[in-house]
Amino acid sequence: MLLYDHKAIEAKWQKHWAENKTFKASNTSDKPKFYALDMFPYPSGAGLHVGHPLGYIASDIVSRYKRHAGFNVLHPMGYDSFGLPAEQYAIQTGQHPAETTKTNIEGGTDKSGNKIAGYRNQMDRIGFSFDWDREVRTSSPDYYKYTQEIFIMLFNSWYDNDADKAQPISLLESRFRESGTNNINAATEEDLRQFTAAEWNAFTDKEQQEILLDYRLTFLANTEVNWCPGLGTVLANDEIVNGVSERGGHPVVRKKMRQWMMRISAFAERLLTGLDGLDWAESIKEIQRNWIGKSVGAMVSFQLGEHKIDVFTTRPDTIYGVTFMTLAPEHELVDQITTAAQKDAVEAYKKATAARSERERMADVKTISGVFTGAYATHPLSGEQVPVWIGDYVLAGYGTGAVMAVPCGDERDYAFANYFAGQEGMPAIKNIFDGVDISEEAYGAKDKTPLCNSDFLNGMSYKQAMYTAIQKLEEIGSGKGKTNYRLRDAVFSRQRYWGEPFPVYYKDGLPQMIDNKYLPIALPEVDEYLPTEDGAPPLGRATTWSWCTQENKVVSNDDDRDCVYPLELNTMPGWAGSSWYMFRYMDATNENEMFSKEAQEYWNNVDLYIGGSEHATGHLLYSRFWVKLLHDLGKVTVEEPFQKMINQGMILGESAFVNYLDIGYKNQEGQFKQLVCQIIINSSYAKTLPEEGFITGLPQILIDHIIETTDSYRKFNKVPDDIILIFKNFRSSHLPVEYVNLDNTVNLSDIPVSERFRWTQNAYYFNDNTLTRSDKIDTLREVEKMSKSKFNVVNPDNICDQYGADTLRLYEMFLGPLEQAKPWNTAGITGVYGFMKKLWKLYHNDAGFSVSEEKASPDSMKTLHKTIKKVQDDIESFSFNTSVSSFMIAVNELTQQKCSSREVLEPLAVLISPYAPHIAEELWSLLGHKESISEAPFPVFDEKHLVESSKTYPISFNGKMKFTLDLPVDVSKDELEKMVLANEKVQEQLEGKQIRKTIIVPGKIVNFVVG
């Protein structure tokens, strides 16, 4: 029998698909369309591990199934290829990010000698049905010219609240010319300059441009940002973890910088309501709702001398309970209102706050800190003096950066007031809730509890008081009703090299857009990818980075003509290119526009989007924002990019750890040194040892051994090759024992497998305070996120080599529900590989391929059709793991039935094709078909094959079962009795006996009482 050769089969069909463009989609078809999309990967040098393809396999199964079901399927793939990792690698190695990115995608050897498999090669090996003719790379000028074009659209647009949509800025200019700011209801900062038509027309061109900057959907602003000195760039909140950068772990501080901003806040309500119509996981939608954070309340103004402090509150009914005010430390008024006596304390507090990220401040609900500014504001209704504090729990970018503190009705204000009780600037808490005891905690309920100590609001409950308070504030000009959102305008500048250049030059300090026909503005060459000596972004190193308005091209910075202006030095963030890529796939080879109207109207939007839930507040929100803009400007017909989305869970890796001992001591000069005894022998941590004994609490054999090797330490100033010390389960109250990850130096059986791991005569294994030599490491195992940094990745190439891509695909689906996290266990893949060989064997006998033309048995047809129904239901409900089980059951049953009928085995190949396409194509070819199996229709379920025509009855005599008989299910009780009595076995049992009673329960039992 021809053996199952997965390597030959998979190589054959991967080549066939590529040469014949089997999965090429058409933008014109009579078939219904289906657009399946994966969140495209960032092509790092580490390549794919087995966790990455999980979502791709799921989308590929659905895509292949839809083709079988008669759909015209678009299933593209590309690369999110701009970003920090490539640039950091460029800084470290001196290689251009474009070169390393290209190598990471296409494979090869980089300039550092590293062999890179290449994302494309790895994905091809897994057998994905991507239409590679539509590949996009966000770092390609042919792609980012359109990202630059969208930026220009944003610059040339404003948000009309009355029309509830983005409008061309030219319309706003026209309205200014005709009626000034009268009846302009724009999404922008409040209290903007008001002017008449005559005044507008009298403004200079520069004055008009400055005013328009306040209305544009992308604009320049001085704003508080997360500045990372180590990376030399601004980071988004979701790029910071525990106060440091997610990439590299560098400290992040708050800093005010002039940045390009995106007015995403203008779309807040539409982003919120649009979630209702999306088929997404409710958890993801809830994350976005919380991030957008809609609040209904009032804007209240407190006067402080010549200054005014605006506060947004959702509880204007509690305004008479205001005991103090708190400003964000970064609030623009802090320096102006702080008294001389409080200046030092305020400055110190501001400096400390700058070292904490916004996310860290928001998450820290336990720490209470703040400083009194020495200033007092005037209560708008009572006229009382209200002390003004600063506290890091208030964020400058949320609301107005100020809160009116009502301790009796808010737990955080209550804790703050109690913490600083008795100090200057902290009066006693005012209670405004009639009959409520606030001695132990605040009362935050919005109920019918009447108010007291609240002047004209006394006796009113929440709803009535809220309305009445807003009405009063509006009457006296100290406030107004307002709906507020937590969602803040997005910082759009990055002080990096490897990103989309802005299509912007500056004339008289004001930004000017470069005409679309001169795009792309391509990245220039620079000598280093670091900021300049004076702190400018890396593009400040470019010598040819100025714009000539006469020649309409980039020219040398030394060109001193009057028509030459400086170009923007910042680049766009990584999310720019990923916010619209789904539309470029629709028409990826179009050289004249980002996509044609016809292509977008045909594909409409994405029918199925699969990716990680970690993008809920970044990519998904920004993409929805840009699509709404494109819709408003008539570029697309949809308001949402992704109609249905599934978030795949992680495949987790198993990490191996041992304990190591970290011993501190001082040498003769009194300098603090460390000895780190660890598993990797080429360590550079160890320093010179002292002259005499220094360690207590360790076995003497270990102390003696270390002292014996002192000369080696002095000579080489490193851990010599003849000492490897591993500490496991070491229990000591005075010696620090910590975890160290074993890298990939041991296998799953804890046996050393790496050349970096060598046992010598002086290599000891320390277990429960006993030193012994061992060939096996007693590790601590932990299941965690699969990551190169955790040394627990499994390369899919190795799995494909050993077991095949079809086995990998089936196994990843078999691990568990798509949305759940599940641990990888390479040992478990052998069972799936065994199934693949059993499937192959079903189509073969000892002589080779063998499929008969005989009619299939009813049992085999039953097996087939129950599998058809199960697999179809599973794919449509994305329950892929149970389909794999169904395949295994079906193959087992058909093997037992000795089924070789084409009537069953041909549709079975189609059934399994979405999951294991290589073996399915090979079997389809062996069955005599010339076309690809992807063109075959999906088998049609026929329930008649599941209808039972007979029933197995236990035949009993005097209550004891003697044998069973298969009898028809659609006969009467009398007919059933006649058929049983006519049976030879029954007659043998009745011979010489008299039937006293016959008991027949149709569908259950036949029993004869005889004597």
Secondary structure, 3 states (H helix, E strand, C coil): CCCCCHHHHHHHHHHHHHHHCCCCCCCCCCCCEEEEEECCCCCCCCCCCCCCHHHHHHHHHHHHHHHHCCCEEECCCCECCCCHHHHHHHHHHCCCHHHHHHHHHHCEECCCCCEECCHHHHHHHHCCCCCHHHCCECCCHHHHHHHHHHHHHHHCEEEECCCCEEEEHHHHHHHHHHHCCCCCCECCCCCCCCCCHHHHHHCCHHHHHHHHHCCECEEEEEEEEEEECCCCEEECHHHEECCEECCCCCECEEEEEEEEEECHHHHHHHHHHHHHHCECCHHHHHHHHHHHCEEEEEEEEEEECCEEEEEEECCHHHHHHCCEEEECCCCCCHHHHCCHHHHHHHHHHHHHHHCCCHHHHHHCCCCCCCEEEEEEEECCCCCCEEEEEECCCCCCCCCCCEEEECHHHCHHHHHHHHHCCCCCCCCCCCCCECCCCCCCCCCCCCCCCCECCCHHHCCCCHHHHHHHHHHHHHHCCCEEEEEEECCCCEECCECCCCCCECCEEEECCEEEECCHHHCCCCCCCCCCCCCCCCCCCHHHHCCCCEEECCCCEEECCCCCCCCEEEECCCECCCHHHHCCHHHHHHHCCCCCCCCCHHHHHHHCCECEEEECHHHCCCHHHHHHHHHHHHHHCCCCCCCCCECEEEECCCEEEEEEEEEEEEEEEECCCCCEEEEEECCCCCCCCCCCCCCCCCCCCCCHHHHHHHHHCHHHHHHHCCCCCCCEEEEECCCCCCCCEEEEECCCCECCCCCECCCCCCCCCCEEEEECCEEECCCCCCCEEEEEECCHHHCCCCCHHHHHHHCCHHHHHHHHHHCCCCCCCEECCHHHHHHHHHHHHHHHHHCEECCEECCECCCCCHHHHHHHHHHHHHHHHHHHCCCHHHHHHHHHHHHHHHHHCCCCEHHHHHHHHHHHCCCCHHHHHHHHHHCCCCCCHHHCCCCCCCHHHHCCCEEEEEEEECCEEEEEEEEECCCCHHHHHHHHHCCHHHHHHHCCCCEEEEEEECCCEEEEEEC
